[in-house]
């Protein structure tokens, strides 16, 4: 049928697409499908046993990347699934641990005694010594100072996180931001 458009796993007729409001985000799950049902229009689905993940947030992107690296979401893009994927020029101190499906981008550096687990570290980022990075995104060219904890957070491209900072639970640091050392802490002093 020439008036159907495949949008991911959904197929919409031209008349449905023409009814979707323009100029604002639209949730097909919360708006389009209920409107179609209210109009007694045909709405059907197909059960697919393949891998699927809504990548609507930065941390969902991290989960998708981890699943690719570990082979949970098979892809020809990852030829040898495993615990980590280190791209060209990535350097890791021998005392550091890279695990949990982490990807290290081109020319990234990870310092001594650091742990990077289940994260995506983009090209040319630098992780200092004694850092813990978990379930996070570190943007291209970002610098994470020594003794930092980054957990469940997004660090923007070229941002500089000074030593001894602790960023947790959905913190998002804008591109080109600078956080001085000893500025942010989530845990107690004990």
Backbone as JSON Lines, residues from 0, in Angstrom:
{"i":0,"aa":"X","n":[0.84,-1.17,0.0],"ca":[0.0,0.0,0.0],"c":[0.89,1.24,0.0]}
{"i":1,"aa":"X","n":[0.71,2.12,-0.94],"ca":[1.63,3.24,-1.09],"c":[1.43,4.35,-0.07]}
{"i":2,"aa":"X","n":[0.3,4.4,0.65],"ca":[0.11,5.48,1.62],"c":[0.51,5.09,3.04]}
{"i":3,"aa":"X","n":[1.24,4.0,3.2],"ca":[1.7,3.6,4.53],"c":[3.17,3.95,4.71]}
{"i":4,"aa":"X","n":[3.5,4.41,5.91],"ca":[4.88,4.75,6.25],"c":[5.28,3.93,7.46]}
{"i":5,"aa":"X","n":[6.42,3.26,7.36],"ca":[6.91,2.46,8.48],"c":[7.69,3.39,9.42]}
{"i":6,"aa":"X","n":[7.21,3.54,10.64],"ca":[7.89,4.38,11.64],"c":[8.33,3.47,12.77]}
{"i":7,"aa":"X","n":[9.55,2.92,12.66],"ca":[10.01,1.97,13.67],"c":[9.2,0.71,13.54]}
{"i":8,"aa":"X","n":[8.49,0.34,14.61],"ca":[7.69,-0.87,14.57],"c":[6.23,-0.55,14.3]}
{"i":9,"aa":"X","n":[5.89,0.72,14.0],"ca":[4.52,1.12,13.74],"c":[4.36,1.43,12.26]}
{"i":10,"aa":"X","n":[3.19,1.15,11.73],"ca":[2.88,1.52,10.36],"c":[1.66,2.42,10.42]}
{"i":11,"aa":"X","n":[1.81,3.64,9.91],"ca":[0.72,4.61,9.9],"c":[0.31,4.89,8.46]}
{"i":12,"aa":"X","n":[-0.98,5.05,8.24],"ca":[-1.44,5.5,6.93],"c":[-1.23,7.0,6.86]}
{"i":13,"aa":"X","n":[-1.23,7.53,5.64],"ca":[-1.04,8.97,5.43],"c":[-2.1,9.75,6.2]}
{"i":14,"aa":"X","n":[-3.34,9.26,6.24],"ca":[-4.4,10.0,6.94],"c":[-4.13,10.1,8.44]}
{"i":15,"aa":"X","n":[-3.5,9.1,9.04],"ca":[-3.14,9.17,10.45],"c":[-2.0,10.18,10.65]}
{"i":16,"aa":"X","n":[-1.0,10.13,9.82],"ca":[0.13,11.06,9.93],"c":[-0.36,12.5,9.79]}
{"i":17,"aa":"X","n":[-1.29,12.74,8.89],"ca":[-1.82,14.09,8.69],"c":[-2.56,14.61,9.92]}
{"i":18,"aa":"X","n":[-3.05,13.73,10.8],"ca":[-3.77,14.14,12.01],"c":[-2.83,14.43,13.19]}
{"i":19,"aa":"X","n":[-1.57,14.07,13.09],"ca":[-0.63,14.29,14.2],"c":[-0.28,15.77,14.24]}
{"i":20,"aa":"X","n":[-0.46,16.42,15.4],"ca":[-0.17,17.85,15.51],"c":[1.3,18.14,15.18]}
{"i":21,"aa":"X","n":[1.54,19.28,14.57],"ca":[2.9,19.7,14.23],"c":[3.36,20.78,15.2]}
{"i":22,"aa":"X","n":[4.69,20.93,15.32],"ca":[5.24,22.01,16.11],"c":[5.4,21.73,17.59]}
{"i":23,"aa":"X","n":[5.13,20.5,18.01],"ca":[5.31,20.13,19.41],"c":[5.55,18.63,19.5]}
{"i":24,"aa":"X","n":[6.18,18.18,20.57],"ca":[6.35,16.73,20.75],"c":[4.99,16.05,20.9]}
{"i":25,"aa":"X","n":[4.86,14.88,20.31],"ca":[3.62,14.12,20.38],"c":[3.94,12.69,20.8]}
{"i":26,"aa":"X","n":[3.22,12.2,21.78],"ca":[3.35,10.81,22.21],"c":[2.31,9.97,21.49]}
{"i":27,"aa":"X","n":[2.78,9.1,20.6],"ca":[1.81,8.26,19.89],"c":[1.1,7.31,20.86]}
{"i":28,"aa":"X","n":[1.82,6.91,21.94],"ca":[1.2,6.01,22.91],"c":[0.09,6.69,23.7]}
{"i":29,"aa":"X","n":[0.27,7.98,24.01],"ca":[-0.69,8.68,24.89],"c":[-1.7,9.54,24.13]}
{"i":30,"aa":"X","n":[-1.39,9.87,22.87],"ca":[-2.29,10.74,22.11],"c":[-2.83,10.06,20.86]}
{"i":31,"aa":"X","n":[-1.92,9.68,19.96],"ca":[-2.35,9.19,18.65],"c":[-3.16,7.9,18.76]}
{"i":32,"aa":"X","n":[-2.64,6.9,19.46],"ca":[-3.37,5.64,19.56],"c":[-4.72,5.8,20.26]}
{"i":33,"aa":"X","n":[-4.8,6.5,21.41],"ca":[-6.12,6.69,22.03],"c":[-7.1,7.43,21.11]}
{"i":34,"aa":"X","n":[-6.6,8.44,20.36],"ca":[-7.47,9.16,19.43],"c":[-8.0,8.22,18.34]}
{"i":35,"aa":"X","n":[-7.13,7.36,17.83],"ca":[-7.57,6.41,16.81],"c":[-8.63,5.47,17.36]}
{"i":36,"aa":"X","n":[-8.42,4.98,18.58],"ca":[-9.41,4.09,19.2],"c":[-10.73,4.82,19.44]}
{"i":37,"aa":"X","n":[-10.67,6.08,19.86],"ca":[-11.88,6.87,20.09],"c":[-12.66,7.07,18.79]}
{"i":38,"aa":"X","n":[-11.94,7.07,17.66],"ca":[-12.57,7.22,16.35],"c":[-12.98,5.87,15.74]}
{"i":39,"aa":"X","n":[-12.84,4.79,16.53],"ca":[-13.13,3.42,16.07],"c":[-12.27,3.04,14.87]}
{"i":40,"aa":"X","n":[-11.06,3.59,14.79],"ca":[-10.13,3.24,13.72],"c":[-9.41,1.95,14.08]}
{"i":41,"aa":"X","n":[-8.93,1.25,13.1],"ca":[-8.19,0.01,13.31],"c":[-6.81,0.32,13.88]}
{"i":42,"aa":"X","n":[-6.5,-0.29,15.02],"ca":[-5.17,-0.2,15.62],"c":[-4.74,-1.63,15.88]}
{"i":43,"aa":"X","n":[-3.63,-2.04,15.28],"ca":[-3.17,-3.41,15.46],"c":[-1.68,-3.4,15.78]}
{"i":44,"aa":"X","n":[-1.2,-4.52,16.28],"ca":[0.21,-4.63,16.63],"c":[0.75,-5.99,16.26]}
{"i":45,"aa":"X","n":[2.06,-6.1,16.36],"ca":[2.76,-7.34,16.07],"c":[3.68,-7.64,17.25]}
{"i":46,"aa":"X","n":[3.65,-8.87,17.73],"ca":[4.55,-9.27,18.81],"c":[5.89,-9.64,18.19]}
{"i":47,"aa":"X","n":[6.95,-9.01,18.69],"ca":[8.29,-9.26,18.2],"c":[9.15,-9.69,19.37]}
{"i":48,"aa":"X","n":[9.81,-10.81,19.24],"ca":[10.63,-11.35,20.33],"c":[12.03,-10.75,20.37]}
{"i":49,"aa":"X","n":[12.33,-9.86,19.42],"ca":[13.66,-9.25,19.36],"c":[13.87,-8.22,20.45]}
{"i":50,"aa":"X","n":[15.09,-7.78,20.59],"ca":[15.47,-6.77,21.58],"c":[14.86,-5.43,21.22]}
{"i":51,"aa":"X","n":[14.35,-4.74,22.23],"ca":[13.81,-3.4,22.03],"c":[14.01,-2.6,23.31]}
{"i":52,"aa":"X","n":[14.39,-1.34,23.17],"ca":[14.58,-0.46,24.32],"c":[14.26,0.96,23.89]}
{"i":53,"aa":"X","n":[13.42,1.64,24.64],"ca":[13.12,3.04,24.38],"c":[14.32,3.87,24.81]}
{"i":54,"aa":"X","n":[14.95,4.54,23.88],"ca":[16.17,5.31,24.15],"c":[15.85,6.78,24.38]}
{"i":55,"aa":"X","n":[14.75,7.05,25.06],"ca":[14.29,8.41,25.24],"c":[15.05,9.24,26.26]}
{"i":56,"aa":"X","n":[15.98,8.66,27.0],"ca":[16.75,9.42,27.97],"c":[18.24,9.1,27.8]}
{"i":57,"aa":"X","n":[19.12,9.98,28.26],"ca":[20.55,9.66,28.15],"c":[20.95,8.37,28.86]}
{"i":58,"aa":"X","n":[20.35,8.1,30.01],"ca":[20.73,6.88,30.72],"c":[20.15,5.63,30.06]}
{"i":59,"aa":"X","n":[19.04,5.77,29.33],"ca":[18.55,4.64,28.54],"c":[19.51,4.38,27.38]}
{"i":60,"aa":"X","n":[20.1,5.44,26.82],"ca":[21.13,5.28,25.8],"c":[22.3,4.47,26.36]}
{"i":61,"aa":"X","n":[22.71,4.8,27.59],"ca":[23.8,4.06,28.23],"c":[23.43,2.59,28.33]}
{"i":62,"aa":"X","n":[22.2,2.3,28.76],"ca":[21.77,0.9,28.89],"c":[21.79,0.2,27.54]}
{"i":63,"aa":"X","n":[21.34,0.87,26.5],"ca":[21.38,0.28,25.16],"c":[22.8,-0.01,24.71]}
{"i":64,"aa":"X","n":[23.72,0.91,24.98],"ca":[25.12,0.69,24.62],"c":[25.7,-0.49,25.39]}
{"i":65,"aa":"X","n":[25.42,-0.54,26.69],"ca":[25.89,-1.65,27.52],"c":[25.37,-2.98,26.98]}
{"i":66,"aa":"X","n":[24.1,-3.0,26.6],"ca":[23.51,-4.23,26.07],"c":[24.15,-4.64,24.74]}
{"i":67,"aa":"X","n":[24.53,-3.67,23.91],"ca":[25.23,-3.99,22.67],"c":[26.6,-4.58,22.95]}
{"i":68,"aa":"X","n":[27.36,-3.9,23.83],"ca":[28.72,-4.35,24.12],"c":[28.71,-5.75,24.73]}
{"i":69,"aa":"X","n":[27.76,-6.03,25.6],"ca":[27.7,-7.33,26.28],"c":[27.06,-8.42,25.42]}
{"i":70,"aa":"X","n":[26.47,-8.05,24.28],"ca":[25.87,-9.05,23.4],"c":[24.42,-9.36,23.73]}
{"i":71,"aa":"X","n":[23.83,-8.63,24.65],"ca":[22.41,-8.84,24.99],"c":[21.53,-8.38,23.84]}
{"i":72,"aa":"X","n":[21.95,-7.33,23.17],"ca":[21.3,-6.85,21.95],"c":[22.28,-7.1,20.8]}
{"i":73,"aa":"X","n":[22.22,-8.28,20.2],"ca":[23.2,-8.63,19.17],"c":[23.18,-7.64,18.01]}
{"i":74,"aa":"X","n":[24.39,-7.31,17.55],"ca":[24.52,-6.38,16.44],"c":[25.83,-6.66,15.71]}
{"i":75,"aa":"X","n":[25.82,-6.53,14.39],"ca":[27.08,-6.67,13.65],"c":[28.05,-5.52,13.96]}
{"i":76,"aa":"X","n":[27.59,-4.47,14.64],"ca":[28.47,-3.35,15.0],"c":[29.47,-3.74,16.08]}
{"i":77,"aa":"X","n":[29.14,-4.77,16.88],"ca":[30.04,-5.24,17.93],"c":[30.43,-6.67,17.57]}
{"i":78,"aa":"X","n":[31.64,-6.82,17.05],"ca":[32.07,-8.12,16.54],"c":[32.41,-9.12,17.65]}
{"i":79,"aa":"X","n":[32.89,-8.63,18.79],"ca":[33.29,-9.5,19.9],"c":[32.66,-8.99,21.19]}
{"i":80,"aa":"X","n":[31.4,-9.36,21.46],"ca":[30.76,-8.89,22.7],"c":[31.58,-9.3,23.92]}
{"i":81,"aa":"X","n":[31.5,-8.47,24.96],"ca":[32.24,-8.76,26.18],"c":[31.97,-7.74,27.25]}
{"i":82,"aa":"X","n":[32.89,-7.61,28.17],"ca":[32.71,-6.75,29.32],"c":[33.0,-5.29,29.01]}
{"i":83,"aa":"X","n":[33.73,-5.03,27.91],"ca":[34.04,-3.64,27.55],"c":[34.39,-3.55,26.08]}
{"i":84,"aa":"X","n":[34.3,-2.33,25.57],"ca":[34.68,-2.04,24.2],"c":[35.57,-0.81,24.23]}
{"i":85,"aa":"X","n":[36.83,-0.99,23.86],"ca":[37.8,0.1,23.85],"c":[38.11,0.45,22.41]}
{"i":86,"aa":"X","n":[37.79,1.68,22.03],"ca":[38.03,2.12,20.66],"c":[39.47,2.58,20.5]}
{"i":87,"aa":"X","n":[39.87,2.84,19.27],"ca":[41.26,3.14,18.92],"c":[41.85,4.24,19.8]}
{"i":88,"aa":"X","n":[43.02,3.97,20.34],"ca":[43.74,4.97,21.1],"c":[43.32,5.11,22.55]}
{"i":89,"aa":"X","n":[42.3,4.37,22.98],"ca":[41.89,4.43,24.39],"c":[43.0,3.82,25.24]}
{"i":90,"aa":"X","n":[43.37,4.51,26.32],"ca":[44.41,4.0,27.2],"c":[43.86,3.87,28.61]}
{"i":91,"aa":"X","n":[44.18,2.74,29.23],"ca":[43.68,2.42,30.56],"c":[44.87,2.03,31.42]}
{"i":92,"aa":"X","n":[45.0,2.7,32.57],"ca":[46.06,2.32,33.5],"c":[45.89,0.85,33.88]}
{"i":93,"aa":"X","n":[46.98,0.1,34.04],"ca":[46.88,-1.32,34.38],"c":[46.14,-1.6,35.69]}
{"i":94,"aa":"X","n":[46.05,-0.62,36.58],"ca":[45.34,-0.83,37.85],"c":[43.86,-0.47,37.77]}
{"i":95,"aa":"X","n":[43.42,0.09,36.66],"ca":[42.02,0.47,36.49],"c":[41.19,-0.75,36.05]}
{"i":96,"aa":"X","n":[39.88,-0.68,36.3],"ca":[38.97,-1.75,35.91],"c":[37.88,-1.15,35.02]}
{"i":97,"aa":"X","n":[37.73,-1.73,33.84],"ca":[36.7,-1.32,32.89],"c":[35.78,-2.51,32.74]}
{"i":98,"aa":"X","n":[34.49,-2.35,33.1],"ca":[33.61,-3.52,33.16],"c":[32.16,-3.16,32.86]}
{"i":99,"aa":"X","n":[31.31,-4.18,32.89],"ca":[29.87,-4.0,32.79],"c":[29.36,-3.51,31.46]}
{"i":100,"aa":"X","n":[30.1,-3.75,30.39],"ca":[29.65,-3.32,29.07],"c":[30.03,-1.89,28.73]}
{"i":101,"aa":"X","n":[31.02,-1.37,29.4],"ca":[31.48,0.01,29.18],"c":[32.09,0.17,27.79]}
{"i":102,"aa":"X","n":[31.85,1.33,27.18],"ca":[32.52,1.72,25.96],"c":[33.42,2.91,26.26]}
{"i":103,"aa":"X","n":[34.69,2.8,25.86],"ca":[35.63,3.92,25.93],"c":[35.88,4.4,24.51]}
{"i":104,"aa":"X","n":[35.61,5.68,24.25],"ca":[35.76,6.24,22.92],"c":[37.21,6.41,22.5]}
{"i":105,"aa":"X","n":[37.38,6.86,21.29],"ca":[38.69,7.07,20.68],"c":[39.49,8.04,21.56]}
{"i":106,"aa":"X","n":[40.73,7.66,21.84],"ca":[41.69,8.49,22.58],"c":[41.23,8.88,23.99]}
{"i":107,"aa":"X","n":[40.4,8.07,24.63],"ca":[40.07,8.33,26.02],"c":[41.2,7.82,26.9]}
{"i":108,"aa":"X","n":[41.26,8.37,28.12],"ca":[42.27,7.92,29.09],"c":[41.6,7.67,30.43]}
{"i":109,"aa":"X","n":[41.96,6.56,31.05],"ca":[41.45,6.22,32.38],"c":[42.65,6.04,33.3]}
{"i":110,"aa":"X","n":[42.64,6.76,34.43],"ca":[43.77,6.78,35.34],"c":[43.83,5.61,36.31]}
{"i":111,"aa":"X","n":[44.85,5.65,37.15],"ca":[45.17,4.57,38.09],"c":[44.05,4.33,39.09]}
{"i":112,"aa":"X","n":[43.81,3.06,39.38],"ca":[42.87,2.62,40.41],"c":[41.45,3.13,40.2]}
{"i":113,"aa":"X","n":[41.08,3.44,38.98],"ca":[39.72,3.88,38.68],"c":[38.87,2.71,38.24]}
{"i":114,"aa":"X","n":[37.57,2.83,38.45],"ca":[36.58,1.84,38.02],"c":[35.6,2.55,37.1]}
{"i":115,"aa":"X","n":[35.42,2.01,35.9],"ca":[34.39,2.5,34.99],"c":[33.51,1.31,34.66]}
{"i":116,"aa":"X","n":[32.25,1.37,35.11],"ca":[31.35,0.22,35.0],"c":[30.04,0.65,34.33]}
{"i":117,"aa":"X","n":[29.65,-0.09,33.3],"ca":[28.36,0.12,32.65],"c":[28.14,1.54,32.18]}
{"i":118,"aa":"X","n":[29.15,2.12,31.55],"ca":[29.1,3.52,31.15],"c":[29.56,3.71,29.72]}
{"i":119,"aa":"X","n":[29.31,4.92,29.2],"ca":[29.8,5.31,27.89],"c":[30.67,6.54,28.1]}
{"i":120,"aa":"X","n":[31.93,6.44,27.71],"ca":[32.88,7.54,27.81],"c":[33.26,7.91,26.38]}
{"i":121,"aa":"X","n":[32.89,9.11,25.97],"ca":[33.08,9.5,24.59],"c":[34.52,9.91,24.3]}
{"i":122,"aa":"X","n":[34.8,10.13,23.02],"ca":[36.16,10.39,22.52],"c":[36.89,11.48,23.31]}
{"i":123,"aa":"X","n":[38.16,11.22,23.54],"ca":[39.1,12.17,24.13],"c":[38.75,12.62,25.55]}
{"i":124,"aa":"X","n":[37.87,11.9,26.23],"ca":[37.59,12.21,27.63],"c":[38.73,11.67,28.5]}
{"i":125,"aa":"X","n":[38.9,12.29,29.66],"ca":[39.95,11.89,30.59],"c":[39.31,11.61,31.94]}
{"i":126,"aa":"X","n":[39.55,10.42,32.46],"ca":[39.1,10.03,33.8],"c":[40.34,9.98,34.67]}
{"i":127,"aa":"X","n":[40.35,10.72,35.77],"ca":[41.52,10.79,36.64],"c":[41.77,9.52,37.42]}
{"i":128,"aa":"X","n":[42.64,9.61,38.4],"ca":[42.98,8.48,39.27],"c":[41.94,8.33,40.38]}
{"i":129,"aa":"X","n":[41.73,7.09,40.81],"ca":[40.87,6.76,41.96],"c":[39.42,7.23,41.76]}
{"i":130,"aa":"X","n":[38.93,7.16,40.54],"ca":[37.55,7.56,40.23],"c":[36.65,6.33,40.17]}
{"i":131,"aa":"X","n":[35.37,6.55,40.41],"ca":[34.35,5.53,40.21],"c":[33.3,6.14,39.29]}
{"i":132,"aa":"X","n":[33.15,5.55,38.13],"ca":[32.15,5.98,37.14],"c":[31.23,4.79,36.92]}
{"i":133,"aa":"X","n":[29.94,4.96,37.24],"ca":[28.97,3.86,37.07],"c":[27.73,4.38,36.34]}
{"i":134,"aa":"X","n":[27.26,3.56,35.41],"ca":[25.97,3.81,34.75],"c":[25.82,5.27,34.33]}
{"i":135,"aa":"X","n":[26.83,5.8,33.68],"ca":[26.85,7.22,33.34],"c":[27.37,7.43,31.92]}
{"i":136,"aa":"X","n":[27.2,8.67,31.46],"ca":[27.75,9.12,30.2],"c":[28.74,10.24,30.49]}
{"i":137,"aa":"X","n":[29.93,10.12,29.94],"ca":[30.94,11.18,30.05],"c":[31.18,11.67,28.62]}
{"i":138,"aa":"X","n":[30.89,12.94,28.39],"ca":[30.93,13.51,27.05],"c":[32.33,13.63,26.47]}
{"i":139,"aa":"X","n":[32.37,13.87,25.18],"ca":[33.63,14.0,24.45],"c":[34.45,15.15,25.03]}
{"i":140,"aa":"X","n":[35.72,14.88,25.27],"ca":[36.62,15.9,25.76],"c":[36.43,16.3,27.2]}
{"i":141,"aa":"X","n":[35.53,15.65,27.92],"ca":[35.31,15.98,29.34],"c":[36.51,15.51,30.16]}
{"i":142,"aa":"X","n":[36.74,16.19,31.27],"ca":[37.82,15.83,32.17],"c":[37.23,15.61,33.56]}
{"i":143,"aa":"X","n":[37.44,14.4,34.1],"ca":[36.98,14.06,35.43],"c":[38.21,14.01,36.33]}
{"i":144,"aa":"X","n":[38.24,14.86,37.35],"ca":[39.39,14.94,38.23],"c":[39.53,13.72,39.12]}
{"i":145,"aa":"X","n":[40.67,13.62,39.8],"ca":[40.95,12.49,40.7],"c":[39.91,12.39,41.81]}
{"i":146,"aa":"X","n":[39.67,11.15,42.23],"ca":[38.81,10.85,43.38],"c":[37.36,11.29,43.2]}
{"i":147,"aa":"X","n":[36.87,11.31,41.96],"ca":[35.47,11.66,41.71],"c":[34.61,10.41,41.68]}
{"i":148,"aa":"X","n":[33.34,10.57,42.03],"ca":[32.33,9.53,41.87],"c":[31.26,10.11,40.95]}
{"i":149,"aa":"X","n":[31.02,9.43,39.85],"ca":[29.98,9.81,38.89],"c":[29.08,8.59,38.77]}
{"i":150,"aa":"X","n":[27.84,8.67,39.25],"ca":[26.95,7.5,39.3],"c":[25.57,7.89,38.81]}
{"i":151,"aa":"X","n":[25.15,7.29,37.69],"ca":[23.82,7.58,37.15],"c":[23.69,9.01,36.66]}
{"i":152,"aa":"X","n":[24.76,9.55,36.1],"ca":[24.79,10.96,35.71],"c":[25.25,11.13,34.27]}
{"i":153,"aa":"X","n":[25.03,12.34,33.76],"ca":[25.42,12.69,32.4],"c":[26.34,13.9,32.49]}
{"i":154,"aa":"X","n":[27.55,13.74,31.97],"ca":[28.54,14.82,31.97],"c":[28.68,15.31,30.53]}
{"i":155,"aa":"X","n":[28.41,16.59,30.3],"ca":[28.42,17.16,28.96],"c":[29.81,17.23,28.35]}
{"i":156,"aa":"X","n":[29.83,17.33,27.03],"ca":[31.08,17.45,26.29],"c":[31.93,18.6,26.85]}
{"i":157,"aa":"X","n":[33.21,18.36,26.94],"ca":[34.22,19.34,27.34],"c":[34.04,19.89,28.75]}
{"i":158,"aa":"X","n":[33.17,19.29,29.53],"ca":[33.0,19.74,30.92],"c":[34.21,19.34,31.74]}
{"i":159,"aa":"X","n":[34.47,20.09,32.79],"ca":[35.57,19.81,33.69],"c":[35.02,19.63,35.09]}
{"i":160,"aa":"X","n":[35.2,18.43,35.62],"ca":[34.75,18.12,36.97],"c":[36.0,18.03,37.84]}
{"i":161,"aa":"X","n":[36.14,18.97,38.76],"ca":[37.32,19.0,39.61],"c":[37.38,17.81,40.54]}
{"i":162,"aa":"X","n":[38.55,17.61,41.13],"ca":[38.8,16.46,42.01],"c":[37.83,16.44,43.19]}
{"i":163,"aa":"X","n":[37.56,15.25,43.67],"ca":[36.79,15.0,44.9],"c":[35.33,15.45,44.8]}
{"i":164,"aa":"X","n":[34.74,15.41,43.62],"ca":[33.31,15.68,43.48],"c":[32.55,14.37,43.39]}
{"i":165,"aa":"X","n":[31.3,14.41,43.8],"ca":[30.43,13.24,43.79],"c":[29.11,13.64,43.13]}
{"i":166,"aa":"X","n":[28.86,13.11,41.93],"ca":[27.66,13.43,41.17],"c":[26.85,12.15,40.99]}
{"i":167,"aa":"X","n":[25.62,12.15,41.51],"ca":[24.8,10.94,41.53],"c":[23.36,11.21,41.12]}
{"i":168,"aa":"X","n":[22.67,10.11,40.87],"ca":[21.2,10.07,40.8],"c":[20.6,11.03,39.78]}
{"i":169,"aa":"X","n":[21.07,10.96,38.56],"ca":[20.45,11.73,37.49],"c":[20.99,13.13,37.3]}
{"i":170,"aa":"X","n":[22.09,13.47,37.93],"ca":[22.69,14.79,37.72],"c":[23.08,14.92,36.25]}
{"i":171,"aa":"X","n":[22.78,16.07,35.68],"ca":[23.17,16.36,34.3],"c":[24.01,17.63,34.31]}
{"i":172,"aa":"X","n":[25.22,17.52,33.81],"ca":[26.14,18.65,33.75],"c":[26.17,19.14,32.31]}
{"i":173,"aa":"X","n":[25.89,20.42,32.12],"ca":[25.82,20.98,30.78],"c":[27.18,20.96,30.07]}
{"i":174,"aa":"X","n":[27.14,21.03,28.77],"ca":[28.33,21.11,27.93],"c":[29.17,22.31,28.38]}
{"i":175,"aa":"X","n":[30.49,22.13,28.4],"ca":[31.46,23.17,28.72],"c":[31.37,23.71,30.15]}
{"i":176,"aa":"X","n":[30.72,22.99,31.04],"ca":[30.63,23.42,32.44],"c":[31.92,23.14,33.18]}
{"i":177,"aa":"X","n":[32.13,23.91,34.23],"ca":[33.29,23.71,35.1],"c":[32.78,23.62,36.54]}
{"i":178,"aa":"X","n":[33.06,22.49,37.18],"ca":[32.73,22.3,38.59],"c":[34.06,22.22,39.34]}
{"i":179,"aa":"X","n":[34.34,23.22,40.18],"ca":[35.62,23.22,40.9],"c":[35.75,22.02,41.83]}
{"i":180,"aa":"X","n":[36.97,21.72,42.22],"ca":[37.18,20.59,43.12],"c":[36.45,20.83,44.44]}
{"i":181,"aa":"X","n":[36.06,19.7,45.06],"ca":[35.38,19.73,46.36],"c":[34.12,20.59,46.36]}
{"i":182,"aa":"X","n":[33.32,20.55,45.28],"ca":[32.14,21.4,45.18],"c":[30.82,20.67,45.41]}
{"i":183,"aa":"X","n":[30.71,19.41,45.0],"ca":[29.43,18.7,45.08],"c":[29.63,17.36,45.76]}
{"i":184,"aa":"X","n":[28.75,17.09,46.74],"ca":[28.83,15.82,47.45],"c":[27.42,15.37,47.81]}
{"i":185,"aa":"X","n":[27.14,14.09,47.64],"ca":[25.85,13.52,47.98],"c":[25.89,12.69,49.26]}
{"i":186,"aa":"X","n":[27.03,12.09,49.53],"ca":[27.12,11.22,50.71],"c":[27.48,12.01,51.95]}
{"i":187,"aa":"X","n":[27.3,11.38,53.1],"ca":[27.64,12.05,54.37],"c":[29.15,12.12,54.54]}
{"i":188,"aa":"X","n":[29.56,12.82,55.56],"ca":[30.99,12.94,55.85],"c":[31.57,11.68,56.44]}
{"i":189,"aa":"X","n":[30.74,10.72,56.76],"ca":[31.24,9.51,57.44],"c":[31.54,8.4,56.48]}
